[in-house]
Amino acid sequence: MGTGDIKTDGSKTSKNFDSNGRRSHLLSLVLLGFLVFGLSFEIIRDALTKGGDFEGYVLVGNLVLQGENIYSNPLINTWPPFFSISSVIIALIDNFNSQLSRFIWLTLSLLAMIRVIQITTKMVLKRRLIFYPFKAENTLSSNSIHISHWIILVPILIVFRYILDNMSNIQINIFILFFSMISLYCFTKGKDVLAALSLAFGISLKVYPIFLLFYFLVKREFRIAGFTIFFCALFALFPFLVFGYEESINYYTFWYQHNVVPFASVAHKNQSFFSMMRSLLTYESPGLNQPLNKEIYINILNLSISGVKVVSYSLIALVGSAVVYIFRNKLNERNSLKSFLEYAFILTIIPILSPLAWKAYFIFLFPGYFVSCLFLFHYKNTLTKATNVFL
C-alpha cells in the first residue's frame, strides 16, 4: 500500500488506535502530568531569571526605540533588520516589567507549540486534538483524539528536550515553526494568500523557513511562491520606513556581510551540516569544553575553509538535485499523507542546512517524528522492511 492510499478516517486499520488498555492509558496520563508540571515549572523559573536570547530581542528593540545602530553589538544581533523592528513591542513590555514580558513570551511559546501539535494532528490523522475529558480508557472517536494517546504523546516526549531548550533560552524557534505550520495548513486548505503571508513573516524574522519557499517553487506552486516573495518584499520595506533609505541599505549590507556570507563556525552547540563538515575537514576543535583545556579533534582531512565550502556545497548540490528530482511532480492532493511526508522532510532539513543550528532549532523535527511514529506504531505491518529501517 502506498502512502497516498493510507486512510486514517474510520477504516479498519484504526482499530490499532484503540488498542490502548486501561493501564497503558493511565501511564500516558501520568507522563502527560509530568510534562505539564515540567513546562509550568520551566515557565515560572525562566520568567524570574535573566539571560537567554530574549535579552537580545529586548536589546535590539530598545536600539530601535532609541534611534541607535541596531548592529552595534553584532555578536548579539544576527537577525535581519525587520526582526529588530518586530522586537520593539517586546522591548516596550520589558521596559514596563521584565518578568511580565518573559512570562508572556514563554506562555505564548507554549500555546504556539500546542497549536503546532493540533495542526499536525489534523493534517496527519484528520482528527481534532482534544485535552479533556480524562477517560479511563483512551479510545478514538470518529473525529477526535486525546493528547494522552501514544500516537500523540510519543512524538511530544521525543522533542520535549527541544521544547525545554527553547523555553530555558527564551528563543523564537517555536514561533517560526508555528508560522511554518500555519502556512502549510492554509496551503492544504487552498488559502494560498494566507499561507504566503504566514511564511513570508517567518522568513522575514529568521530566514531559514525559506526552504519551504524553495519547495513550493520546485513543486511549481507559483501562486503561493509568488505571494510569498511579494510579502517578503513588503516586510523588507519596513526598515526603509523606520530608518530611512541610506541607513536601511547600510543595515542590510552589514547583516548580509556578517551573517550570510561567512561560513559556519565550529562549536559544540552548532549542530548544522556546515559545522560538521568544518569539524571533519579542518584541524579545528569543535570546542567540547574538555577539562584541563584539552581539545578534541575529529577531522579526517585538513582543508582550507574555501576547500570545505567546495566540498560542502557540492554535497548539498548533489543530494539536493536528487531531492528535487524525487519531489519534481506537482502535488495531486495537498492534504494527503503522502504530501505531508514531503512537508515534514522539508521542515526536517531546516535545522540541518541552516548555517547555525543550535539544539533548540531541532524543534522543527516534530512533524517528522510525528509521522514516523504513526508509520512505525500503526502502519508498520503494511510497510516494507527497508521503509521500517529508514523510519
Stockholm file with secondary structure:
# STOCKHOLM 1.0

chainA/1-391         MGTGDIKTDGSKTSKNFDSNGRRSHLLSLVLLGFLVFGLSFEIIRDALTKGGDFEGYVLVGNLVLQGENIYSNPLINTWPPFFSISSVIIALIDNFNSQLSRFIWLTLSLLAMIRVIQITTKMVLKRRLIFYPFKAENTLSSNSIHISHWIILVPILIVFRYILDNMSNIQINIFILFFSMISLYCFTKGKDVLAALSLAFGISLKVYPIFLLFYFLVKREFRIAGFTIFFCALFALFPFLVFGYEESINYYTFWYQHNVVPFASVAHKNQSFFSMMRSLLTYESPGLNQPLNKEIYINILNLSISGVKVVSYSLIALVGSAVVYIFRNKLNERNSLKSFLEYAFILTIIPILSPLAWKAYFIFLFPGYFVSCLFLFHYKNTLTKATNVFL
#=GR chainA/1-391 SS CCGGGCCCSSCGGGGGGGGCCHHHHHHHHHHHHHHHHHHHHHHHHHHTSCCSTHHHHHHHHHHHHHTCCTTSSTTTCCSCHHHHHHTHHHHHHHHHCHHHHHHHHHHHHHHHHHHHHHHHHHHHHSCEEECCCCCSSCCCCSSEEETTSHHHHHHHHHHHHHHHHHHHTTCSHHHHHHHHHHHHHHHHTTCHHHHHHHHHHHHHHSSTTHHHHHHHHHTTCHHHHHHHHHHHHHHHHHHHHHHCHHHHHHHHHHHIIIIISSCCCCCTTCCSHHHHHHHHHSSCCCCCCCGGGCCCCCCSCCCCHHHHHHHHHHHHHHHHHHHHHHTCSCCSCTTSHHHHHHHHHHHHHHHHHSSSCCGGGGGGGHHHHHHHHHHHHHSGGGSCHHHHHHC
#=GC SS_cons         CCGGGCCCSSCGGGGGGGGCCHHHHHHHHHHHHHHHHHHHHHHHHHHTSCCSTHHHHHHHHHHHHHTCCTTSSTTTCCSCHHHHHHTHHHHHHHHHCHHHHHHHHHHHHHHHHHHHHHHHHHHHHSCEEECCCCCSSCCCCSSEEETTSHHHHHHHHHHHHHHHHHHHTTCSHHHHHHHHHHHHHHHHTTCHHHHHHHHHHHHHHSSTTHHHHHHHHHTTCHHHHHHHHHHHHHHHHHHHHHHCHHHHHHHHHHHIIIIISSCCCCCTTCCSHHHHHHHHHSSCCCCCCCGGGCCCCCCSCCCCHHHHHHHHHHHHHHHHHHHHHHTCSCCSCTTSHHHHHHHHHHHHHHHHHSSSCCGGGGGGGHHHHHHHHHHHHHSGGGSCHHHHHHC
//
